Amino acid sequence: MNAKAKRRLAVVLGIIAVVVVVLAAFGAGTSAKTTTVAQAAKGSAGSGKIQVTGTVVDNSYTIDGDVLTFSMYDPDGDQSVQLKVRYDKGVSATFGNGVQAICTGRMGSDGVLECSELVTKCPSKYESATDALSVARLVAYGSDVVDKPVKVTGNVQAGTLASAGNDVRLVIEDADGASSMPVAYDGALPDDVTDGTALVLTGSLDSAGTFQATDVALPNK
C-alpha cells in the first residue's frame, strides 16, 4: 500500500471512529433505564433518564394549562408507595383514573418525575349494546330517568373529546346525528377512541341533562 492510500485509509478510519463515538454518546444520552415506582419514589433509580410504568391513582391528577400532574402506583407492588409525575406536553383524551401510564423522564430534586414522554394504555373494555337505550330514547324519558342507572349507546360527536377533569368529557349522538348528549367521565377511555367511535355507557342522567358515566366501553362485535 502506497503512502497516498495509507493516508486515505487513515482519514476514513478516523471518520468512522468519530461517528462511533458520537453515536455511542447519543445513545447513552437518550436511552432510559427501566425502573419500578418504588425505586423511583425512594430515590434509588439514579439521576439518569428512567422509564416507569404504573397505574394512575384515582382523582390524583390536576391540569393547569398544558401541565398535567398526577400520582401513580405499581399494581403488582405496594400500592401505598406512589410516585408523583409532572408532564407539560398536553393531556391525551384517553388519560384518566386507573389508566396505565408509561412515563419516561428524570427525577427532579423535589422527588417528582419530570416526564418528557407519556404513553397511556387502557385495557380494552367491551359491553353488549343490545339492551342499551339510544340517546333520543333516553332524553325522551325526561325526569323519569334522572339519577336512575341506565345504559346508553351512541357515537362520539366530532370535535368533542376532552381530557379527564373537564366538566364534559365528550358528547355522544345517535347515528343520524339528530339527538346528542354531553357526558361527564373521569375514568380511562378505551384505546383509540376518536371522532365517530361507537360507545356503550353505563351511568345516570342528571337534572341538567348531562350523562354521569361510571363506565365507558366499546360495543361487542
Residue, then its C-alpha position, 0 to 999 in steps of 0.5 A: m500500500n502506497a503512502k497516498a492510500k495509507r493516508r486515505l485509509a487513515v482519514v476514513l478510519g478516523i471518520i468512522a471512529v468519530v461517528v462511533v463515538v458520537l453515536a455511542a454518546f447519543g445513545a447513552g444520552t437518550s436511552a432510559k433505564t427501566t425502573t419500578v415506582a418504588q425505586a423511583a419514589k425512594g430515590s434509588a433509580g439514579s439521576g439518569k433518564i428512567q422509564v416507569t410504568g404504573t397505574v394512575v391513582d384515582n382523582s390524583y391528577t390536576i391540569d393547569g394549562d398544558v401541565l398535567t400532574f398526577s400520582m401513580y402506583d405499581p399494581d403488582g407492588d405496594q400500592s401505598v408507595q406512589l410516585k408523583v409525575r409532572y408532564d407539560k406536553g398536553v393531556s391525551a383524551t384517553f388519560g384518566n383514573g386507573v389508566q396505565a401510564i408509561c412515563t419516561g423522564r428524570m427525577g427532579s430534586d423535589g422527588v417528582l418525575e419530570c416526564s418528557e414522554l407519556v404513553t397511556k394504555c387502557p385495557s380494552k373494555y367491551e359491553s353488549a349494546t343490545d339492551a342499551l337505550s339510544v340517546a333520543r330514547l333516553v332524553a325522551y324519558g325526561s325526569d323519569v330517568v334522572d339519577k336512575p342507572v341506565k345504559v346508553t349507546g351512541n357515537v362520539q360527536a366530532g370535535t368533542l373529546a376532552s381530557a379527564g377533569n373537564d366538566v364534559r368529557l365528550v358528547i355522544e349522538d345517535a347515528d343520524g346525528a339528530s339527538s346528542m348528549p354531553v357526558a361527564y367521565d373521569g375514568a380511562l377511555p378505551d384505546d383509540v377512541t376518536d371522532g365517530t367511535a361507537l360507545v356503550l355507557t353505563g351511568s345516570l342522567d342528571s337534572a341538567g341533562t348531562f350523562q354521569a358515566t361510571d363506565v365507558a366501553l366499546p360495543n361487542k362485535 
